[in-house]
Amino acid sequence: MFLPMLVSPRSSSCVENIAVDLLGGVVSVIYHNGSQFRYENVSRRAILNLILNKNMSLGFWVNENLLPYYKNVACYAS
């Protein structure tokens, strides 16, 4: 079950919003261009780091923790 929690808004030139499910290891990302992606089996430690570190850029976190590792993800066109 996906119980999303919105991550506090931060500066990012590419990411508009991120919703996370810490226990399920699921991250949903909405980009500024309107595309939405759902990433599964994301490191819970990385998700917790994103939640607790309020100064971290959303785009930086996505580039470091999602893009290099998750090639097959669900894409929702808007």
Secondary structure, 3 states (H helix, E strand, C coil): CCCCEECCCCCCCCEEEEEEECCCCEEEEEECCCCEEEECCCCHHHHHHHHHCCCCCHHHHHHHHCCCCCCCCEEECC
